[in-house]
Structures are given as structure tokens and as C-alpha cells.
Amino acid sequence: MTSPTQTTSPTPAADESDILILGAGPVGMTLALALAGSAHRVTLVDAAQPGAAADDPRALALSHGARQLLESLSAWDARAATPIEHIHVSQRGGFGRTAMAARDYDLPALGYVLRYGHLAAALARQVAATPAIRLLTNSRAVDSRPTRDGLAVTLQTADGPRHLNTRLLVHAEGTPYDDPAVSVQDYRQHAILAEVVIAEDHGRQAWERFTPDGPLALLPLEQGFAIVFTVPPAKADQLMALDDAAFVAALQAQFGSRRLTFTGTGPRARFPLALRMRGDTLGERTVWVGNTAQTLHPVSGQGFNLGLRDAWELAAILKHSRDPGAAEALQRYARGRQPDRQGSALFTDGIVRLFSNDTAPLRLARGLGLLALDIFPPARHFVAKRMIWGARAWP
Ligand SMILES: Cc1cc2nc3c(=O)[nH]c(=O)nc-3n(C[C@H](O)[C@H](O)[C@H](O)COP(=O)(O)OP(=O)(O)OC[C@H]3O[C@@H](n4cnc5c(N)ncnc54)[C@H](O)[C@@H]3O)c2cc1C
């Protein structure tokens, strides 16, 4: 009988590792791959079974910069990605709109949409093809204690407890739902996700429509759209209870009927939305990256893009650090990431607050803001560059 705990490489020795990454999600796998050329022995641990990510209902909008990073790791699946060539931003029941186009930035696309499962599969293929990475699935850490020059970690695996010594422990287990070290700001909004069919050609255009309930995002994916339909929790209960035809009608009513005609939908899933910020992303020979460090509202599609940059910057520093758990190297990493973390959280939180309130003065301010973005190219370019490059949008 084969064990559900997989070992993709016989090295390093069973109980020694330099860098132990907890969580083989997109951020954990990106970090492991980015470290692959270094002298460090990397172990990647995930609580789930191999291939579990295929069932994840999320579609992610990735920036052009994210594509470049993933390409450099041979983990970009071009066939699975639908380019976004145009973005249209507007508010329901108010004036003002703005539009951005890839051609204004001499790029083939402003970003790309792909299913979480396809992104994870492309990374997992590359992890499996990299002998320097040891992958343990169906396993989680249950204890960690300091030793003279590292940490002794106990893993719970399907075969029983397993002990591992490491010099650095990286937390990449995704959103922390119950951790006193993380501040939580509940948006009292739930995102309903679905893939929907339309009567028209989407023309590789993404739509961001702000409504009194919350933002509604339509991301072009293959022939249809992946939607992020944000509403208060009670309305999410109602929408989840509808049959498909009634849900499509509710979506049409929320979006408006002038520009697109929705004709069908796939299964729905829901996510409660909150801003979760870890105050300190460092501990003794320990670092938190990706969603464990910060979980943002999906409105501006920044979450994974930000986590990817966490992984990239951490790998760049660790590659040149003889002791990957050395406090000086970790502090340099945390200092360097602070502006991007704070900037992305502020940007995203600001959009949610500005666009989720339906008082008349705010509606007017939003309309003027959208108009200003449209007629004032530097402001529009700033927003577009944040979508394309992330933190590099700042001068
Ligand atoms: C509705 C929605 C839409 C989104 N849209 C976008 C978007 O358009 N663009 C974008 O950039 N981002 C988007 N995001 C955010 C994006 O999904 C996350 O930022 C990204 O998935 C974070 O990756 P991660 O690897 O840190 O965590 P995760 O993707 O959550 O992966 C965590 C991994 O850790 C494993 N794990 C969990 N617990 C343990 C444990 N105890 N031990 C070991 N392993 C464990 C899990 O099995 C999983 O494999 C969206 C999020 C939501 C909710």
C-alpha cells in the first residue's frame, strides 16, 4: 500500500532541513522554487492531499509582474491564463467611469486570469521536477522548540509523528482565522464566486462595478467570466439559496442590463471578507509570508501578487545568507517588505471603504474620482501600474 505522505527526493536526510516551509500553497511553492538554486535544503509541508487545490473555487487575477516571476520559475501555464487587455471601472447608480488599456503601457496584457487550481498545478509540477525540494503532504506541524542553532519541529503525518531539525521555519499556511497576533477588520461582506456564461464576446475586458452592496468584479476567463460578487452576509445567504436562473437574474440586476447579458452559471462558493494583518512577521528563526502575513479584500486582486513578492524577496535574501535563520537577514527582509505590505493593504482597504458606502456625498466624490482618473492620465497610470507591477507603481 502506498503512503499518502510523499517523498519526492531521497535527499536531504530525513530529519535535517535548512528551511522548512509550512504550507505548499502558491506562495509556499513559489518560495521553495525560488530557493532551488541555493545551497539550502528545503522541505515543503502541506496539510492537504496532493491535488486538493484542483477543487478550489477561486479564479485569480495576476499582474503582469507576477507572470514574469512565475515564468522565470518555469511555473507559468500560458494555456490556462486569459489575458486582461482592458479594465472598465464604474459605479452603479452614479456618474463617472474610467478605462485602462494594455496598449497604453506597451504590454500584451494588464494582467491575467487563471483558476487557483491551474496555478497550483503548474507550481506543483515544477516542485515535483526539482529534486532539491522535499515535499511532505498530508502533514502539519504540531510542535516547535528552539535548539542551539535552530528549531526542532514535530510534524504530524499520516504515518505518525516525524521529527525535523531546521534553521528557519516559514509559515505559509494561508489565512489565519484564529490567531491573536493578527488584527482583524471584518468588512461584513461576503464574496460569492462563480464562473458565468455571457451572450457576447468578453473582448478580454475585466469589469469592476461598485454597488451599494460592495464591489462586483467580472474577470474574463476562457469564454466567460469568473465573478466576485460582494454583498452583505444576509444577502449572500439569499443569493446562495437561489436556483441558477434566479441567481443569474440577480447578477444581471446588480451589474445592469446595458452592457452584458448573463445566460448561465456554474457552481457558487462564498468567502467571508476581512483585512487580517500580522503585526510582526518575524519570530525566533521564524517568518510569516503570503496570506499568513496579510489577507486582503479581493477587490483589487492584490493578495497573491503581494504574497508572490514576499516569496521572491525572501528567497533573494536567504540565497545569500549562510544561516537562513539569522536575525539580521530576516530583519532585512521584514524591513524591505513593509512599504509594499502597508501600501497594498491601504490601497485595497481605501477602495473598499470608499466604494461600499452609499451616501449621496460619497457617491458624488466617487464619481468625481473616477472622472478624475479618466481625464488625468498620471492618476490613472498610477492605478494601472499598481495592477501591473504592485509596489513598483510608487515613484
Ligand atoms: C474570493 C477571493 C478572490 C481572490 N482573488 C485574487 C486575485 O484576483 N488576485 C490575487 O492576487 N489574489 C486573490 N485572492 C487572494 C489569494 O487567493 C491569496 O492571496 C493566495 O491564495 C495566498 O496564497 P498562500 O499560498 O499564502 O495561501 P493559500 O492559497 O491559502 O495556501 C495555503 C496552503 O497551506 C496549506 N495549509 C493550511 N494549513 C496548513 C497547516 N496547518 N500545515 C500545513 N499546510 C497547511 C493549505 O492546504 C494550502 O495548500 C483572492 C482571495 C479570495 C478569497
The ligand as an ORCA input file, in Angstrom:
! r2SCAN-3c Opt
* xyz 0 1
  C     -12.601     35.379     -3.252
  C     -11.120     35.620     -3.420
  C     -10.641     36.114     -4.614
  C      -9.266     36.383     -4.740
  N      -8.814     36.927     -5.908
  C      -7.497     37.241     -6.024
  C      -6.993     37.816     -7.219
  O      -7.744     38.071     -8.160
  N      -5.657     38.103     -7.305
  C      -4.813     37.847     -6.257
  O      -3.603     38.146     -6.375
  N      -5.261     37.287     -5.127
  C      -6.569     36.983     -4.977
  N      -7.022     36.412     -3.834
  C      -6.057     36.134     -2.751
  C      -5.300     34.827     -2.988
  O      -6.213     33.751     -3.112
  C      -4.347     34.574     -1.830
  O      -3.590     35.742     -1.580
  C      -3.392     33.427     -2.130
  O      -4.102     32.238     -2.375
  C      -2.444     33.249     -0.937
  O      -1.606     32.153     -1.152
  P      -0.953     31.405      0.075
  O      -0.083     30.350     -0.522
  O      -0.394     32.378      1.036
  O      -2.192     30.738      0.868
  P      -3.220     29.643      0.375
  O      -3.533     29.812     -1.058
  O      -4.364     29.684      1.339
  O      -2.442     28.247      0.565
  C      -2.145     27.773      1.864
  C      -1.651     26.327      1.784
  O      -1.301     25.901      3.112
  C      -1.889     24.648      3.385
  N      -2.127     24.582      4.836
  C      -3.131     25.147      5.546
  N      -2.959     24.904      6.859
  C      -1.822     24.192      6.974
  C      -1.103     23.652      8.079
  N      -1.534     23.811      9.341
  N       0.036     22.971      7.844
  C       0.492     22.800      6.579
  N      -0.158     23.285      5.484
  C      -1.283     23.975      5.687
  C      -3.145     24.602      2.543
  O      -3.504     23.248      2.268
  C      -2.686     25.348      1.271
  O      -2.086     24.476      0.352
  C      -8.381     36.125     -3.668
  C      -8.878     35.578     -2.484
  C     -10.240     35.331     -2.357
  C     -10.755     34.756     -1.055
*
